[in-house]
Amino acid sequence: MESRLTEFPALGVDGPEGDIMPVKIAIITFAFDNAEIIHNLRRRGKMIAKEQWRSYEKLHNKMQNRLTNSQELLD
């Protein structure tokens, strides 16, 4: 993604020097605000680490169901 953004042509926003020296992208951060998903991912990770496969399956199925059927959660 960084190389794609770096290769993007200059649009003149930075003045004429933007045409000569393109702007380099230093860091890109993606984030989302959904405590339920983050909480369940952490719980699922702990279950995997402790090899609690039955609990993992229950939680995994619950998460799968919520992500498939809850438009509110996805929005």
All heavy atoms as a GROMACS GRO file, in nm:
protein
  611
    1MET      N    1   0.083  -0.118   0.000
    1MET     CA    2   0.000   0.000   0.000
    1MET      C    3   0.088   0.125   0.000
    1MET      O    4   0.056   0.222  -0.066
    1MET     CB    5  -0.092  -0.002   0.121
    1MET     CG    6  -0.187   0.114   0.122
    1MET     SD    7  -0.302   0.098   0.258
    1MET     CE    8  -0.439   0.181   0.189
    2GLU      N    9   0.197   0.120   0.076
    2GLU     CA   10   0.286   0.236   0.082
    2GLU      C   11   0.340   0.270  -0.056
    2GLU      O   12   0.342   0.386  -0.096
    2GLU     CB   13   0.401   0.209   0.178
    2GLU     CG   14   0.499   0.326   0.188
    2GLU     CD   15   0.613   0.296   0.282
    2GLU    OE1   16   0.603   0.204   0.363
    2GLU    OE2   17   0.714   0.367   0.272
    3SER      N   18   0.384   0.168  -0.130
    3SER     CA   19   0.440   0.196  -0.263
    3SER      C   20   0.333   0.250  -0.357
    3SER      O   21   0.360   0.338  -0.439
    3SER     CB   22   0.503   0.070  -0.321
    3SER     OG   23   0.405  -0.030  -0.339
    4ARG      N   24   0.210   0.202  -0.342
    4ARG     CA   25   0.102   0.252  -0.427
    4ARG      C   26   0.074   0.399  -0.399
    4ARG      O   27   0.055   0.479  -0.490
    4ARG     CB   28  -0.023   0.168  -0.404
    4ARG     CG   29  -0.134   0.202  -0.498
    4ARG     CD   30  -0.247   0.103  -0.486
    4ARG     NE   31  -0.351   0.140  -0.580
    4ARG     CZ   32  -0.476   0.104  -0.568
    4ARG    NH1   33  -0.513   0.028  -0.468
    4ARG    NH2   34  -0.565   0.141  -0.656
    5LEU      N   35   0.070   0.438  -0.271
    5LEU     CA   36   0.046   0.578  -0.236
    5LEU      C   37   0.164   0.666  -0.275
    5LEU      O   38   0.146   0.780  -0.317
    5LEU     CB   39   0.017   0.591  -0.086
    5LEU     CG   40  -0.117   0.536  -0.040
    5LEU    CD1   41  -0.126   0.538   0.111
    5LEU    CD2   42  -0.232   0.613  -0.101
    6THR      N   43   0.285   0.614  -0.260
    6THR     CA   44   0.404   0.691  -0.296
    6THR      C   45   0.410   0.716  -0.446
    6THR      O   46   0.455   0.822  -0.489
    6THR     CB   47   0.531   0.616  -0.249
    6THR    OG1   48   0.522   0.594  -0.109
    6THR    CG2   49   0.656   0.696  -0.277
    7GLU      N   50   0.363   0.622  -0.526
    7GLU     CA   51   0.366   0.636  -0.672
    7GLU      C   52   0.250   0.720  -0.725
    7GLU      O   53   0.246   0.751  -0.843
    7GLU     CB   54   0.362   0.498  -0.736
    7GLU     CG   55   0.487   0.417  -0.710
    7GLU     CD   56   0.473   0.271  -0.753
    7GLU    OE1   57   0.365   0.233  -0.805
    7GLU    OE2   58   0.569   0.196  -0.736
    8PHE      N   59   0.157   0.758  -0.638
    8PHE     CA   60   0.042   0.838  -0.680
    8PHE      C   61   0.092   0.970  -0.738
    8PHE      O   62   0.178   1.036  -0.679
    8PHE     CB   63  -0.049   0.863  -0.560
    8PHE     CG   64  -0.188   0.907  -0.597
    8PHE    CD1   65  -0.279   0.815  -0.644
    8PHE    CD2   66  -0.225   1.038  -0.586
    8PHE    CE1   67  -0.408   0.853  -0.677
    8PHE    CE2   68  -0.352   1.078  -0.619
    8PHE     CZ   69  -0.445   0.986  -0.666
    9PRO      N   70   0.041   1.012  -0.852
    9PRO     CA   71   0.092   1.135  -0.914
    9PRO      C   72   0.061   1.259  -0.831
    9PRO      O   73  -0.038   1.265  -0.760
    9PRO     CB   74   0.018   1.140  -1.049
    9PRO     CG   75  -0.103   1.056  -1.031
    9PRO     CD   76  -0.068   0.952  -0.929
   10ALA      N   77   0.147   1.359  -0.842
   10ALA     CA   78   0.129   1.486  -0.771
   10ALA      C   79   0.006   1.557  -0.825
   10ALA      O   80  -0.018   1.560  -0.945
   10ALA     CB   81   0.252   1.574  -0.788
   11LEU      N   82  -0.072   1.616  -0.735
   11LEU     CA   83  -0.195   1.685  -0.774
   11LEU      C   84  -0.180   1.836  -0.760
   11LEU      O   85  -0.276   1.910  -0.777
   11LEU     CB   86  -0.312   1.637  -0.688
   11LEU     CG   87  -0.344   1.487  -0.700
   11LEU    CD1   88  -0.454   1.450  -0.601
   11LEU    CD2   89  -0.385   1.452  -0.841
   12GLY      N   90  -0.061   1.884  -0.727
   12GLY     CA   91  -0.037   2.027  -0.715
   12GLY      C   92  -0.077   2.085  -0.582
   12GLY      O   93  -0.069   2.206  -0.562
   13VAL      N   94  -0.119   2.004  -0.488
   13VAL     CA   95  -0.161   2.052  -0.357
   13VAL      C   96  -0.042   2.109  -0.280
   13VAL      O   97  -0.055   2.206  -0.208
   13VAL     CB   98  -0.228   1.938  -0.277
   13VAL    CG1   99  -0.263   1.983  -0.136
   13VAL    CG2  100  -0.351   1.889  -0.350
   14ASP      N  101   0.074   2.046  -0.296
   14ASP     CA  102   0.194   2.089  -0.224
   14ASP      C  103   0.271   2.198  -0.297
   14ASP      O  104   0.382   2.232  -0.259
   14ASP     CB  105   0.287   1.969  -0.202
   14ASP     CG  106   0.220   1.860  -0.123
   14ASP    OD1  107   0.144   1.893  -0.031
   14ASP    OD2  108   0.242   1.742  -0.154
   15GLY      N  109   0.214   2.254  -0.400
   15GLY     CA  110   0.285   2.354  -0.478
   15GLY      C  111   0.366   2.288  -0.588
   15GLY      O  112   0.365   2.165  -0.604
   16PRO      N  113   0.440   2.365  -0.662
   16PRO     CA  114   0.516   2.309  -0.775
   16PRO      C  115   0.624   2.210  -0.733
   16PRO      O  116   0.660   2.120  -0.809
   16PRO     CB  117   0.577   2.431  -0.844
   16PRO     CG  118   0.564   2.543  -0.747
   16PRO     CD  119   0.454   2.508  -0.651
   17GLU      N  120   0.677   2.224  -0.609
   17GLU     CA  121   0.780   2.130  -0.564
   17GLU      C  122   0.726   1.989  -0.550
   17GLU      O  123   0.801   1.892  -0.555
   17GLU     CB  124   0.846   2.176  -0.433
   17GLU     CG  125   0.754   2.181  -0.313
   17GLU     CD  126   0.673   2.309  -0.300
   17GLU    OE1  127   0.682   2.397  -0.387
   17GLU    OE2  128   0.601   2.322  -0.200
   18GLY      N  129   0.595   1.973  -0.534
   18GLY     CA  130   0.533   1.841  -0.527
   18GLY      C  131   0.547   1.764  -0.657
   18GLY      O  132   0.542   1.642  -0.658
   19ASP      N  133   0.564   1.835  -0.767
   19ASP     CA  134   0.582   1.768  -0.896
   19ASP      C  135   0.722   1.710  -0.909
   19ASP      O  136   0.743   1.612  -0.978
   19ASP     CB  137   0.558   1.867  -1.011
   19ASP     CG  138   0.412   1.913  -1.017
   19ASP    OD1  139   0.326   1.839  -0.966
   19ASP    OD2  140   0.388   2.021  -1.071
   20ILE      N  141   0.819   1.772  -0.844
   20ILE     CA  142   0.958   1.728  -0.854
   20ILE      C  143   0.988   1.620  -0.752
   20ILE      O  144   1.047   1.517  -0.784
   20ILE     CB  145   1.054   1.848  -0.833
   20ILE    CG1  146   1.028   1.954  -0.940
   20ILE    CG2  147   1.199   1.803  -0.836
   20ILE    CD1  148   1.094   2.086  -0.912
   21MET      N  149   0.949   1.644  -0.626
   21MET     CA  150   0.976   1.549  -0.518
   21MET      C  151   0.844   1.500  -0.461
   21MET      O  152   0.777   1.574  -0.390
   21MET     CB  153   1.059   1.615  -0.408
   21MET     CG  154   1.200   1.652  -0.451
   21MET     SD  155   1.294   1.733  -0.320
   21MET     CE  156   1.268   1.628  -0.182
   22PRO      N  157   0.806   1.377  -0.492
   22PRO     CA  158   0.680   1.327  -0.439
   22PRO      C  159   0.684   1.311  -0.287
   22PRO      O  160   0.790   1.291  -0.229
   22PRO     CB  161   0.664   1.190  -0.507
   22PRO     CG  162   0.802   1.151  -0.545
   22PRO     CD  163   0.877   1.278  -0.570
   23VAL      N  164   0.571   1.320  -0.226
   23VAL     CA  165   0.559   1.304  -0.081
   23VAL      C  166   0.574   1.157  -0.047
   23VAL      O  167   0.515   1.071  -0.112
   23VAL     CB  168   0.422   1.356  -0.032
   23VAL    CG1  169   0.404   1.329   0.116
   23VAL    CG2  170   0.408   1.503  -0.064
   24LYS      N  171   0.654   1.125   0.053
   24LYS     CA  172   0.672   0.987   0.098
   24LYS      C  173   0.577   0.958   0.213
   24LYS      O  174   0.558   1.042   0.300
   24LYS     CB  175   0.817   0.962   0.145
   24LYS     CG  176   0.920   0.984   0.037
   24LYS     CD  177   0.920   0.869  -0.060
   24LYS     CE  178   1.030   0.887  -0.162
   24LYS     NZ  179   1.035   0.778  -0.256
   25ILE      N  180   0.520   0.840   0.215
   25ILE     CA  181   0.430   0.798   0.321
   25ILE      C  182   0.514   0.730   0.429
   25ILE      O  183   0.583   0.632   0.402
   25ILE     CB  184   0.323   0.701   0.269
   25ILE    CG1  185   0.247   0.762   0.152
   25ILE    CG2  186   0.229   0.659   0.381
   25ILE    CD1  187   0.175   0.891   0.183
   26ALA      N  188   0.508   0.781   0.553
   26ALA     CA  189   0.590   0.726   0.661
   26ALA      C  190   0.519   0.612   0.732
   26ALA      O  191   0.580   0.510   0.761
   26ALA     CB  192   0.625   0.836   0.761
   27ILE      N  193   0.392   0.627   0.761
   27ILE     CA  194   0.320   0.525   0.836
   27ILE      C  195   0.171   0.535   0.805
   27ILE      O  196   0.119   0.644   0.783
   27ILE     CB  197   0.345   0.537   0.988
   27ILE    CG1  198   0.288   0.418   1.062
   27ILE    CG2  199   0.290   0.665   1.042
   27ILE    CD1  200   0.335   0.408   1.206
   28ILE      N  201   0.107   0.420   0.803
   28ILE     CA  202  -0.038   0.414   0.783
   28ILE      C  203  -0.096   0.332   0.897
   28ILE      O  204  -0.045   0.224   0.927
   28ILE     CB  205  -0.072   0.349   0.647
   28ILE    CG1  206  -0.013   0.430   0.532
   28ILE    CG2  207  -0.223   0.334   0.632
   28ILE    CD1  208  -0.022   0.360   0.400
   29THR      N  209  -0.200   0.383   0.960
   29THR     CA  210  -0.262   0.312   1.072
   29THR      C  211  -0.410   0.292   1.042
   29THR      O  212  -0.479   0.387   1.005
   29THR     CB  213  -0.247   0.393   1.202
   29THR    OG1  214  -0.109   0.416   1.226
   29THR    CG2  215  -0.307   0.319   1.320
   30PHE      N  216  -0.456   0.168   1.057
   30PHE     CA  217  -0.597   0.137   1.043
   30PHE      C  218  -0.651   0.106   1.182
   30PHE      O  219  -0.586   0.040   1.261
   30PHE     CB  220  -0.617   0.014   0.953
   30PHE     CG  221  -0.580   0.040   0.811
   30PHE    CD1  222  -0.456   0.002   0.763
   30PHE    CD2  223  -0.669   0.102   0.724
   30PHE    CE1  224  -0.421   0.024   0.631
   30PHE    CE2  225  -0.635   0.125   0.593
   30PHE     CZ  226  -0.511   0.086   0.546
   31ALA      N  227  -0.771   0.152   1.209
   31ALA     CA  228  -0.831   0.125   1.339
   31ALA      C  229  -0.983   0.118   1.324
   31ALA      O  230  -1.038   0.169   1.228
   31ALA     CB  231  -0.795   0.236   1.438
   32PHE      N  232  -1.046   0.053   1.418
   32PHE     CA  233  -1.190   0.051   1.422
   32PHE      C  234  -1.233   0.053   1.568
   32PHE      O  235  -1.158   0.018   1.657
   32PHE     CB  236  -1.249  -0.069   1.347
   32PHE     CG  237  -1.213  -0.202   1.406
   32PHE    CD1  238  -1.298  -0.266   1.494
   32PHE    CD2  239  -1.095  -0.264   1.371
   32PHE    CE1  240  -1.265  -0.389   1.547
   32PHE    CE2  241  -1.062  -0.388   1.424
   32PHE     CZ  242  -1.146  -0.450   1.512
   33ASP      N  243  -1.354   0.098   1.590
   33ASP     CA  244  -1.406   0.111   1.726
   33ASP      C  245  -1.515   0.007   1.747
   33ASP      O  246  -1.630   0.031   1.713
   33ASP     CB  247  -1.461   0.252   1.746
   33ASP     CG  248  -1.513   0.273   1.887
   33ASP    OD1  249  -1.472   0.198   1.977
   33ASP    OD2  250  -1.594   0.365   1.907
   34ASN      N  251  -1.475  -0.109   1.796
   34ASN     CA  252  -1.574  -0.211   1.824
   34ASN      C  253  -1.524  -0.298   1.938
   34ASN      O  254  -1.453  -0.396   1.918
   34ASN     CB  255  -1.602  -0.296   1.700
   34ASN     CG  256  -1.728  -0.374   1.717
   34ASN    OD1  257  -1.751  -0.433   1.822
   34ASN    ND2  258  -1.812  -0.372   1.616
   35ALA      N  259  -1.563  -0.260   2.056
   35ALA     CA  260  -1.514  -0.328   2.176
   35ALA      C  261  -1.554  -0.475   2.182
   35ALA      O  262  -1.477  -0.559   2.229
   35ALA     CB  263  -1.567  -0.255   2.300
   36GLU      N  264  -1.673  -0.508   2.130
   36GLU     CA  265  -1.718  -0.647   2.134
   36GLU      C  266  -1.625  -0.739   2.054
   36GLU      O  267  -1.585  -0.845   2.101
   36GLU     CB  268  -1.860  -0.659   2.078
   36GLU     CG  269  -1.913  -0.801   2.077
   36GLU     CD  270  -2.051  -0.814   2.015
   36GLU    OE1  271  -2.121  -0.712   1.999
   36GLU    OE2  272  -2.088  -0.928   1.983
   37ILE      N  273  -1.590  -0.697   1.935
   37ILE     CA  274  -1.502  -0.779   1.851
   37ILE      C  275  -1.364  -0.791   1.915
   37ILE      O  276  -1.308  -0.901   1.923
   37ILE     CB  277  -1.492  -0.720   1.709
   37ILE    CG1  278  -1.626  -0.734   1.637
   37ILE    CG2  279  -1.383  -0.790   1.629
   37ILE    CD1  280  -1.633  -0.668   1.503
   38ILE      N  281  -1.309  -0.680   1.962
   38ILE     CA  282  -1.176  -0.682   2.023
   38ILE      C  283  -1.176  -0.772   2.146
   38ILE      O  284  -1.086  -0.854   2.166
   38ILE     CB  285  -1.130  -0.539   2.058
   38ILE    CG1  286  -1.108  -0.460   1.929
   38ILE    CG2  287  -1.003  -0.542   2.142
   38ILE    CD1  288  -1.087  -0.312   1.951
   39HIS      N  289  -1.277  -0.759   2.230
   39HIS     CA  290  -1.288  -0.841   2.351
   39HIS      C  291  -1.293  -0.990   2.315
   39HIS      O  292  -1.221  -1.072   2.374
   39HIS     CB  293  -1.412  -0.801   2.431
   39HIS     CG  294  -1.439  -0.885   2.550
   39HIS    ND1  295  -1.363  -0.877   2.665
   39HIS    CD2  296  -1.530  -0.982   2.571
   39HIS    CE1  297  -1.409  -0.966   2.753
   39HIS    NE2  298  -1.510  -1.030   2.698
   40ASN      N  299  -1.377  -1.026   2.219
   40ASN     CA  300  -1.389  -1.166   2.181
   40ASN      C  301  -1.262  -1.220   2.115
   40ASN      O  302  -1.227  -1.336   2.134
   40ASN     CB  303  -1.510  -1.187   2.090
   40ASN     CG  304  -1.640  -1.182   2.166
   40ASN    OD1  305  -1.644  -1.212   2.285
   40ASN    ND2  306  -1.747  -1.143   2.100
   41LEU      N  307  -1.193  -1.138   2.038
   41LEU     CA  308  -1.067  -1.182   1.978
   41LEU      C  309  -0.962  -1.211   2.086
   41LEU      O  310  -0.886  -1.308   2.076
   41LEU     CB  311  -1.014  -1.078   1.879
   41LEU     CG  312  -1.090  -1.067   1.747
   41LEU    CD1  313  -1.041  -0.946   1.669
   41LEU    CD2  314  -1.076  -1.194   1.666
   42ARG      N  315  -0.959  -1.127   2.188
   42ARG     CA  316  -0.866  -1.152   2.299
   42ARG      C  317  -0.900  -1.280   2.373
   42ARG      O  318  -0.812  -1.360   2.405
   42ARG     CB  319  -0.867  -1.033   2.396
   42ARG     CG  320  -0.796  -0.912   2.343
   42ARG     CD  321  -0.795  -0.802   2.446
   42ARG     NE  322  -0.722  -0.688   2.396
   42ARG     CZ  323  -0.745  -0.564   2.432
   42ARG    NH1  324  -0.837  -0.537   2.522
   42ARG    NH2  325  -0.674  -0.466   2.382
   43ARG      N  326  -1.030  -1.298   2.403
   43ARG     CA  327  -1.073  -1.421   2.471
   43ARG      C  328  -1.039  -1.544   2.387
   43ARG      O  329  -0.990  -1.644   2.439
   43ARG     CB  330  -1.224  -1.418   2.496
   43ARG     CG  331  -1.264  -1.329   2.610
   43ARG     CD  332  -1.413  -1.328   2.634
   43ARG     NE  333  -1.467  -1.463   2.650
   43ARG     CZ  334  -1.591  -1.497   2.620
   43ARG    NH1  335  -1.675  -1.408   2.573
   43ARG    NH2  336  -1.632  -1.621   2.637
   44ARG      N  337  -1.064  -1.534   2.258
   44ARG     CA  338  -1.036  -1.647   2.168
   44ARG      C  339  -0.887  -1.678   2.165
   44ARG      O  340  -0.847  -1.794   2.168
   44ARG     CB  341  -1.088  -1.616   2.027
   44ARG     CG  342  -1.085  -1.737   1.936
   44ARG     CD  343  -1.145  -1.706   1.804
   44ARG     NE  344  -1.053  -1.625   1.726
   44ARG     CZ  345  -1.065  -1.600   1.597
   44ARG    NH1  346  -1.168  -1.648   1.530
   44ARG    NH2  347  -0.978  -1.527   1.535
   45GLY      N  348  -0.804  -1.575   2.164
   45GLY     CA  349  -0.659  -1.596   2.168
   45GLY      C  350  -0.613  -1.667   2.294
   45GLY      O  351  -0.528  -1.755   2.290
   46LYS      N  352  -0.671  -1.628   2.408
   46LYS     CA  353  -0.637  -1.695   2.534
   46LYS      C  354  -0.680  -1.841   2.532
   46LYS      O  355  -0.608  -1.928   2.582
   46LYS     CB  356  -0.703  -1.622   2.652
   46LYS     CG  357  -0.640  -1.488   2.681
   46LYS     CD  358  -0.713  -1.417   2.794
   46LYS     CE  359  -0.655  -1.279   2.815
   46LYS     NZ  360  -0.727  -1.205   2.919
   47MET      N  361  -0.796  -1.868   2.473
   47MET     CA  362  -0.843  -2.006   2.464
   47MET      C  363  -0.751  -2.091   2.376
   47MET      O  364  -0.724  -2.207   2.408
   47MET     CB  365  -0.986  -2.010   2.410
   47MET     CG  366  -1.088  -1.956   2.506
   47MET     SD  367  -1.249  -1.942   2.426
   47MET     CE  368  -1.342  -1.860   2.554
   48ILE      N  369  -0.703  -2.033   2.269
   48ILE     CA  370  -0.610  -2.104   2.182
   48ILE      C  371  -0.480  -2.132   2.257
   48ILE      O  372  -0.426  -2.243   2.253
   48ILE     CB  373  -0.583  -2.024   2.053
   48ILE    CG1  374  -0.709  -2.020   1.966
   48ILE    CG2  375  -0.465  -2.083   1.975
   48ILE    CD1  376  -0.703  -1.923   1.850
   49ALA      N  377  -0.430  -2.031   2.328
   49ALA     CA  378  -0.305  -2.047   2.403
   49ALA      C  379  -0.316  -2.156   2.509
   49ALA      O  380  -0.220  -2.230   2.533
   49ALA     CB  381  -0.264  -1.915   2.467
   50LYS      N  382  -0.433  -2.167   2.572
   50LYS     CA  383  -0.454  -2.266   2.677
   50LYS      C  384  -0.509  -2.398   2.623
   50LYS      O  385  -0.538  -2.490   2.700
   50LYS     CB  386  -0.550  -2.211   2.783
   50LYS     CG  387  -0.494  -2.094   2.859
   50LYS     CD  388  -0.596  -2.042   2.959
   50LYS     CE  389  -0.541  -1.924   3.035
   50LYS     NZ  390  -0.640  -1.873   3.132
   51GLU      N  391  -0.526  -2.405   2.491
   51GLU     CA  392  -0.577  -2.524   2.423
   51GLU      C  393  -0.715  -2.566   2.476
   51GLU      O  394  -0.743  -2.683   2.495
   51GLU     CB  395  -0.478  -2.639   2.430
   51GLU     CG  396  -0.347  -2.607   2.361
   51GLU     CD  397  -0.248  -2.722   2.360
   51GLU    OE1  398  -0.282  -2.833   2.406
   51GLU    OE2  399  -0.136  -2.700   2.313
   52GLN      N  400  -0.801  -2.467   2.499
   52GLN     CA  401  -0.938  -2.492   2.543
   52GLN      C  402  -1.028  -2.497   2.419
   52GLN      O  403  -1.101  -2.404   2.387
   52GLN     CB  404  -0.984  -2.382   2.638
   52GLN     CG  405  -0.904  -2.375   2.765
   52GLN     CD  406  -0.941  -2.255   2.850
   52GLN    OE1  407  -0.994  -2.156   2.801
   52GLN    NE2  408  -0.911  -2.262   2.979
   53TRP      N  409  -1.021  -2.609   2.348
   53TRP     CA  410  -1.082  -2.619   2.216
   53TRP      C  411  -1.234  -2.614   2.218
   53TRP      O  412  -1.295  -2.557   2.127
   53TRP     CB  413  -1.031  -2.743   2.143
   53TRP     CG  414  -0.881  -2.742   2.134
   53TRP    CD1  415  -0.795  -2.834   2.186
   53TRP    CD2  416  -0.799  -2.642   2.072
   53TRP    NE1  417  -0.665  -2.797   2.160
   53TRP    CE2  418  -0.664  -2.680   2.090
   53TRP    CE3  419  -0.825  -2.524   2.004
   53TRP    CZ2  420  -0.557  -2.606   2.042
   53TRP    CZ3  421  -0.719  -2.449   1.956
   53TRP    CH2  422  -0.586  -2.490   1.974
   54ARG      N  423  -1.298  -2.671   2.318
   54ARG     CA  424  -1.445  -2.666   2.325
   54ARG      C  425  -1.494  -2.522   2.346
   54ARG      O  426  -1.588  -2.477   2.281
   54ARG     CB  427  -1.498  -2.757   2.435
   54ARG     CG  428  -1.486  -2.903   2.400
   54ARG     CD  429  -1.554  -2.990   2.503
   54ARG     NE  430  -1.540  -3.130   2.464
   54ARG     CZ  431  -1.528  -3.229   2.548
   54ARG    NH1  432  -1.530  -3.206   2.678
   54ARG    NH2  433  -1.516  -3.352   2.505
   55SER      N  434  -1.429  -2.453   2.439
   55SER     CA  435  -1.465  -2.313   2.463
   55SER      C  436  -1.437  -2.228   2.339
   55SER      O  437  -1.514  -2.140   2.303
   55SER     CB  438  -1.387  -2.257   2.582
   55SER     OG  439  -1.417  -2.328   2.699
   56TYR      N  440  -1.324  -2.258   2.275
   56TYR     CA  441  -1.288  -2.188   2.152
   56TYR      C  442  -1.397  -2.206   2.045
   56TYR      O  443  -1.439  -2.109   1.982
   56TYR     CB  444  -1.153  -2.239   2.099
   56TYR     CG  445  -1.128  -2.202   1.956
   56TYR    CD1  446  -1.079  -2.077   1.922
   56TYR    CD2  447  -1.155  -2.292   1.853
   56TYR    CE1  448  -1.058  -2.043   1.790
   56TYR    CE2  449  -1.134  -2.258   1.721
   56TYR     CZ  450  -1.085  -2.133   1.689
   56TYR     OH  451  -1.066  -2.099   1.559
   57GLU      N  452  -1.443  -2.329   2.025
   57GLU     CA  453  -1.545  -2.357   1.924
   57GLU      C  454  -1.673  -2.280   1.952
   57GLU      O  455  -1.733  -2.223   1.861
   57GLU     CB  456  -1.576  -2.507   1.917
   57GLU     CG  457  -1.478  -2.586   1.833
   57GLU     CD  458  -1.481  -2.545   1.685
   57GLU    OE1  459  -1.589  -2.515   1.631
   57GLU    OE2  460  -1.372  -2.544   1.626
   58LYS      N  461  -1.716  -2.278   2.080
   58LYS     CA  462  -1.837  -2.206   2.117
   58LYS      C  463  -1.823  -2.057   2.086
   58LYS      O  464  -1.913  -1.995   2.027
   58LYS     CB  465  -1.869  -2.225   2.265
   58LYS     CG  466  -1.919  -2.363   2.300
   58LYS     CD  467  -1.945  -2.374   2.449
   58LYS     CE  468  -1.982  -2.516   2.488
   58LYS     NZ  469  -1.998  -2.529   2.633
   59LEU      N  470  -1.712  -1.999   2.127
   59LEU     CA  471  -1.690  -1.856   2.104
   59LEU      C  472  -1.675  -1.826   1.955
   59LEU      O  473  -1.729  -1.728   1.904
   59LEU     CB  474  -1.568  -1.806   2.182
   59LEU     CG  475  -1.538  -1.657   2.166
   59LEU    CD1  476  -1.655  -1.572   2.216
   59LEU    CD2  477  -1.411  -1.621   2.240
   60HIS      N  478  -1.602  -1.911   1.886
   60HIS     CA  479  -1.582  -1.891   1.742
   60HIS      C  480  -1.716  -1.893   1.669
   60HIS      O  481  -1.742  -1.807   1.584
   60HIS     CB  482  -1.489  -2.000   1.686
   60HIS     CG  483  -1.466  -1.987   1.540
   60HIS    ND1  484  -1.382  -1.893   1.486
   60HIS    CD2  485  -1.519  -2.055   1.435
   60HIS    CE1  486  -1.384  -1.904   1.355
   60HIS    NE2  487  -1.466  -2.002   1.321
   61ASN      N  488  -1.801  -1.988   1.701
   61ASN     CA  489  -1.933  -1.996   1.638
   61ASN      C  490  -2.019  -1.874   1.673
   61ASN      O  491  -2.090  -1.822   1.587
   61ASN     CB  492  -2.005  -2.125   1.679
   61ASN     CG  493  -1.939  -2.246   1.618
   61ASN    OD1  494  -1.873  -2.238   1.514
   61ASN    ND2  495  -1.954  -2.360   1.683
   62LYS      N  496  -2.009  -1.828   1.798
   62LYS     CA  497  -2.084  -1.707   1.839
   62LYS      C  498  -2.036  -1.586   1.758
   62LYS      O  499  -2.118  -1.509   1.706
   62LYS     CB  500  -2.063  -1.682   1.988
   62LYS     CG  501  -2.127  -1.554   2.037
   62LYS     CD  502  -2.091  -1.527   2.183
   62LYS     CE  503  -2.137  -1.389   2.224
   62LYS     NZ  504  -2.091  -1.353   2.357
   63MET      N  505  -1.904  -1.572   1.746
   63MET     CA  506  -1.849  -1.460   1.670
   63MET      C  507  -1.890  -1.468   1.523
   63MET      O  508  -1.927  -1.367   1.462
   63MET     CB  509  -1.696  -1.457   1.682
   63MET     CG  510  -1.646  -1.420   1.820
   63MET     SD  511  -1.467  -1.438   1.834
   63MET     CE  512  -1.409  -1.323   1.712
   64GLN      N  513  -1.882  -1.586   1.466
   64GLN     CA  514  -1.918  -1.606   1.327
   64GLN      C  515  -2.065  -1.569   1.303
   64GLN      O  516  -2.097  -1.501   1.206
   64GLN     CB  517  -1.894  -1.753   1.289
   64GLN     CG  518  -1.902  -1.780   1.142
   64GLN     CD  519  -1.781  -1.731   1.069
   64GLN    OE1  520  -1.678  -1.698   1.127
   64GLN    NE2  521  -1.790  -1.725   0.939
   65ASN      N  522  -2.150  -1.611   1.394
   65ASN     CA  523  -2.292  -1.580   1.384
   65ASN      C  524  -2.317  -1.430   1.393
   65ASN      O  525  -2.394  -1.374   1.315
   65ASN     CB  526  -2.370  -1.656   1.493
   65ASN     CG  527  -2.519  -1.641   1.476
   65ASN    OD1  528  -2.570  -1.640   1.365
   65ASN    ND2  529  -2.589  -1.628   1.588
   66ARG      N  530  -2.253  -1.366   1.488
   66ARG     CA  531  -2.271  -1.220   1.505
   66ARG      C  532  -2.221  -1.143   1.382
   66ARG      O  533  -2.286  -1.050   1.337
   66ARG     CB  534  -2.196  -1.171   1.629
   66ARG     CG  535  -2.258  -1.212   1.759
   66ARG     CD  536  -2.376  -1.126   1.799
   66ARG     NE  537  -2.329  -0.994   1.839
   66ARG     CZ  538  -2.397  -0.882   1.817
   66ARG    NH1  539  -2.514  -0.885   1.760
   66ARG    NH2  540  -2.349  -0.766   1.854
   67LEU      N  541  -2.106  -1.182   1.330
   67LEU     CA  542  -2.050  -1.111   1.216
   67LEU      C  543  -2.131  -1.136   1.088
   67LEU      O  544  -2.135  -1.052   1.000
   67LEU     CB  545  -1.904  -1.151   1.194
   67LEU     CG  546  -1.807  -1.099   1.299
   67LEU    CD1  547  -1.670  -1.163   1.282
   67LEU    CD2  548  -1.796  -0.948   1.293
   68THR      N  549  -2.195  -1.248   1.080
   68THR     CA  550  -2.275  -1.281   0.962
   68THR      C  551  -2.412  -1.218   0.967
   68THR      O  552  -2.464  -1.172   0.865
   68THR     CB  553  -2.292  -1.435   0.950
   68THR    OG1  554  -2.163  -1.494   0.945
   68THR    CG2  555  -2.368  -1.472   0.825
   69ASN      N  556  -2.472  -1.210   1.086
   69ASN     CA  557  -2.612  -1.170   1.098
   69ASN      C  558  -2.639  -1.031   1.157
   69ASN      O  559  -2.754  -0.992   1.167
   69ASN     CB  560  -2.689  -1.275   1.180
   69ASN     CG  561  -2.686  -1.409   1.113
   69ASN    OD1  562  -2.699  -1.420   0.991
   69ASN    ND2  563  -2.666  -1.515   1.191
   70SER      N  564  -2.538  -0.960   1.199
   70SER     CA  565  -2.560  -0.833   1.266
   70SER      C  566  -2.507  -0.716   1.184
   70SER      O  567  -2.389  -0.684   1.188
   70SER     CB  568  -2.494  -0.832   1.405
   70SER     OG  569  -2.511  -0.706   1.464
   71GLN      N  570  -2.595  -0.653   1.109
   71GLN     CA  571  -2.554  -0.536   1.031
   71GLN      C  572  -2.512  -0.422   1.123
   71GLN      O  573  -2.420  -0.347   1.093
   71GLN     CB  574  -2.667  -0.491   0.939
   71GLN     CG  575  -2.625  -0.385   0.839
   71GLN     CD  576  -2.514  -0.433   0.747
   71GLN    OE1  577  -2.515  -0.546   0.700
   71GLN    NE2  578  -2.417  -0.348   0.722
   72GLU      N  579  -2.578  -0.409   1.239
   72GLU     CA  580  -2.542  -0.306   1.337
   72GLU      C  581  -2.397  -0.322   1.381
   72GLU      O  582  -2.323  -0.225   1.392
   72GLU     CB  583  -2.634  -0.313   1.457
   72GLU     CG  584  -2.601  -0.213   1.567
   72GLU     CD  585  -2.685  -0.234   1.692
   72GLU    OE1  586  -2.779  -0.314   1.689
   72GLU    OE2  587  -2.652  -0.171   1.792
   73LEU      N  588  -2.356  -0.446   1.407
   73LEU     CA  589  -2.220  -0.473   1.449
   73LEU      C  590  -2.120  -0.437   1.338
   73LEU      O  591  -2.016  -0.380   1.364
   73LEU     CB  592  -2.204  -0.620   1.488
   73LEU     CG  593  -2.068  -0.666   1.535
   73LEU    CD1  594  -2.031  -0.596   1.665
   73LEU    CD2  595  -2.066  -0.816   1.554
   74LEU      N  596  -2.155  -0.468   1.215
   74LEU     CA  597  -2.065  -0.440   1.103
   74LEU      C  598  -2.056  -0.291   1.071
   74LEU      O  599  -1.953  -0.243   1.025
   74LEU     CB  600  -2.109  -0.518   0.979
   74LEU     CG  601  -2.100  -0.670   0.993
   74LEU    CD1  602  -2.157  -0.736   0.869
   74LEU    CD2  603  -1.957  -0.713   1.016
   75ASP      N  604  -2.165  -0.217   1.095
   75ASP     CA  605  -2.164  -0.073   1.068
   75ASP      C  606  -2.077  -0.003   1.168
   75ASP      O  607  -2.013   0.092   1.145
   75ASP     CB  608  -2.305  -0.015   1.073
   75ASP     CG  609  -2.387  -0.057   0.952
   75ASP    OD1  610  -2.328  -0.102   0.854
   75ASP    OD2  611  -2.510  -0.044   0.960
   0.00000   0.00000   0.00000
